[in-house]
C-alpha cells in the first residue's frame, strides 16, 4: 500500500492511506508572516474521512472551512473542546469527536485518550500551548503518524507510547526540546512544519536550523506548500 502525505501549508497535511483520507490542521485562516495560505481550497475537497484539529487558533482552525468540508464529505471531526464547540449546530453531533485528555501539572507526562474504529485509531495527547491543545497519534490501515501541533514541551510526550512511526510531523518550537525528541522517536520520515515561505527559503540556504537550535537533527524532510511525499 502506498501512502501519500501532502503538505498544505503551516501545519496542515493531507494523508491518503489505502482508502482512508485524513486532514490535520488543514483548514485554517492565513496570517501574513505567520501562516501562508493553504495549497488546498476547502471547496476542492471531494473525499475526507477524518479531520483533526490540534487547537482553535486561527492559523490552525477555521470553523467555517472545517464545517463546509465535513458537511460535503461526511468526515468525522476530532478536536479539543475549544474547537468542537464552534462546530456544534453546524454539523451533526455524531460527526464531532471531542477529545479532551485531562491537563497535567508540573512535569507530568501528557495524559491521553484514544478513540478507535475499524482500521483507524486516534490518540490525543494533552500537550502544552493553548488551554486546549492536542497532539495526535493516528493509525490508519497500519500507517502510523504523530502530529505534534504547537506543543511547547516535547519532553512530556511519552516516547514509548508512540512506538515506531511512519511519519513524525514536528514544529521547530524553540525551547520545546524538539531536536532531542526527533532523535529519540523511531520514525521512517521526519517532517518539519510551521515554517513561513521566508523560513523555507532560509532552510534551503542552510541558515534556518542553525539559528533555532544548537544541534540540528539529521534527515529532516521539509515540504513546501503543495509538495507531497510517497511512502512505499
C-alpha positions in Angstrom: 0.0 0.0 0.0 1.4 3.4 -1.0 0.7 6.3 1.4 0.8 9.9 0.2 1.5 12.8 2.6 0.9 16.3 1.2 1.9 19.5 3.0 -0.8 22.1 2.6 0.7 25.0 4.5 1.6 25.9 8.0 0.9 22.7 10.0 -1.7 21.4 7.5 -1.4 18.0 5.9 -3.5 15.7 3.8 -2.7 11.9 4.2 -4.0 9.2 2.0 -3.5 5.6 3.4 -5.4 3.0 1.5 -9.0 4.1 1.1 -8.8 6.5 4.1 -8.1 10.2 3.8 -7.2 12.3 6.8 -6.7 16.1 7.1 -5.0 17.7 10.1 -4.9 21.4 10.8 -5.6 21.7 7.1 -8.4 24.3 7.1 -7.3 27.5 8.6 -7.1 31.3 8.2 -3.9 32.5 6.6 -2.0 35.1 8.6 0.7 37.3 6.9 4.1 36.5 8.3 2.8 33.5 10.3 0.8 31.1 8.2 0.7 31.3 4.4 -2.5 30.4 2.5 -3.2 26.7 2.1 -2.4 25.0 -1.1 -5.9 23.4 -1.0 -9.2 25.2 -1.2 -11.9 23.7 1.0 -14.3 23.5 -1.9 -11.9 21.4 -3.8 -12.0 18.5 -1.3 -14.1 15.7 -2.6 -13.2 12.9 -0.2 -12.3 13.0 3.6 -12.9 10.6 6.4 -11.0 12.2 9.3 -10.4 15.9 10.0 -8.2 16.6 13.0 -7.7 19.9 14.8 -4.9 20.4 17.3 -6.3 23.7 18.7 -8.6 26.6 17.9 -6.0 29.2 17.0 -7.0 30.7 13.6 -3.7 29.7 11.8 -4.7 26.1 12.6 -8.5 26.1 12.5 -11.4 27.8 10.7 -14.7 26.5 11.9 -16.5 27.6 8.7 -14.0 25.8 6.5 -13.9 22.6 8.6 -17.7 22.6 8.6 -18.0 23.0 4.9 -15.7 20.1 4.2 -17.2 17.8 6.8 -20.8 18.5 5.6 -19.9 17.7 2.0 -17.8 14.6 2.7 -19.3 13.2 5.8 -15.9 13.3 7.6 -15.6 12.9 11.3 -14.0 15.9 13.1 -11.7 15.3 16.0 -10.6 18.2 18.3 -10.4 19.7 21.7 -13.5 21.3 23.3 -12.4 24.8 22.2 -12.7 23.8 18.5 -15.6 21.4 18.7 -17.8 23.8 20.5 -17.6 26.2 17.5 -18.9 23.4 15.2 -21.9 22.4 17.2 -25.0 23.3 15.3 -23.1 23.5 12.1 -22.6 19.7 12.0 -24.4 16.7 13.4 -23.3 15.8 16.9 -22.4 12.3 15.6 -19.8 13.9 13.3 -18.0 15.5 16.2 -15.5 13.7 18.3 -14.4 15.8 21.3 -11.1 14.7 22.7 -10.1 16.3 25.9 -7.5 14.5 27.9 -7.0 15.9 31.4 -4.5 18.7 32.0 -1.4 17.6 33.8 0.5 19.9 36.1 4.2 20.2 36.9 6.4 18.0 34.7 4.0 15.1 34.5 3.6 13.2 31.2 0.9 14.3 28.9 -2.4 12.5 29.5 -4.0 10.7 26.6 -7.3 9.4 25.3 -8.0 7.1 22.4 -10.9 6.6 20.0 -10.8 3.6 17.7 -12.8 2.4 14.7 -12.2 -0.5 12.3 -8.8 0.2 10.7 -8.4 3.6 12.5 -7.2 4.6 15.9 -6.8 8.3 17.1 -5.0 9.1 20.3 -5.0 12.6 21.6 -2.2 13.8 24.0 -3.0 16.9 26.1 0.1 18.9 25.2 1.1 22.5 26.1 0.4 25.6 24.1 -3.1 27.0 24.5 -5.6 25.9 27.2 -7.0 23.2 24.9 -4.2 21.8 22.7 -3.8 18.2 21.4 -1.0 16.4 19.7 -2.2 13.3 17.8 -1.0 9.8 17.2 -3.1 8.3 14.3 -3.0 4.8 12.8 -4.9 4.3 9.5 -4.8 1.0 7.8 -1.4 0.2 9.5 0.2 3.6 8.7 1.2 5.5 11.9 1.9 9.2 12.2 2.3 11.6 15.0 1.5 15.3 14.6 2.8 17.4 17.5 0.9 20.6 16.7 2.3 23.7 18.6 3.4 21.6 21.6 5.9 23.7 23.6 7.4 20.8 25.6 8.0 17.6 23.8 9.7 16.2 27.0 6.2 15.5 28.3 5.3 13.1 25.4 5.9 9.5 26.5 8.0 8.2 23.6 7.2 4.6 24.5 3.5 5.4 23.8 4.3 6.4 20.2 6.2 3.2 19.3 7.6 3.1 15.8 6.2 5.7 13.4 6.0 6.0 9.7 5.8 9.8 9.9 6.7 12.3 12.6 5.4 15.9 12.0 7.2 18.4 14.2 7.5 22.2 14.5 10.8 23.9 15.5 9.4 25.5 18.6 12.4 27.0 20.5 12.8 25.6 24.0 10.5 22.6 23.4 13.3 20.0 23.2 12.2 19.1 19.7 15.7 18.2 18.3 16.2 15.6 21.1 12.6 14.4 20.6 13.2 13.8 16.8 16.4 11.8 17.6 14.6 9.7 20.2 11.5 8.8 18.2 11.8 6.0 15.7 10.2 7.4 12.5 10.7 6.5 8.8 10.1 10.1 7.8 10.7 13.2 9.9 8.9 16.3 8.6 9.4 19.8 9.7 6.3 22.1 9.7 5.1 25.5 10.7 7.5 27.4 8.5 6.7 30.5 6.5 7.8 30.8 2.9 10.7 33.0 4.1 11.8 30.4 6.6 11.6 27.8 3.9 14.0 29.9 1.8 16.3 30.2 4.8 16.2 26.4 5.3 17.0 25.8 1.6 20.0 28.1 2.0 21.2 26.2 5.1 20.6 29.0 7.6 17.3 28.3 9.3 18.0 25.3 11.5 21.4 26.6 12.9 19.5 29.7 14.0 16.8 27.9 16.0 18.7 25.0 17.6 22.2 24.1 18.7 22.2 20.7 17.1 20.0 20.4 14.0 18.6 16.8 13.7 19.7 15.0 10.5 17.4 13.6 7.9 14.6 16.1 8.2 12.2 16.4 5.3 10.9 19.9 4.5 8.0 20.1 2.1 6.8 23.3 0.5 3.1 24.0 0.2 1.6 21.5 -2.2 4.6 19.2 -2.2 4.0 15.5 -1.4 5.9 12.6 -0.1 5.1 9.0 -1.0 5.7 6.1 1.4 6.0 2.8 -0.4 
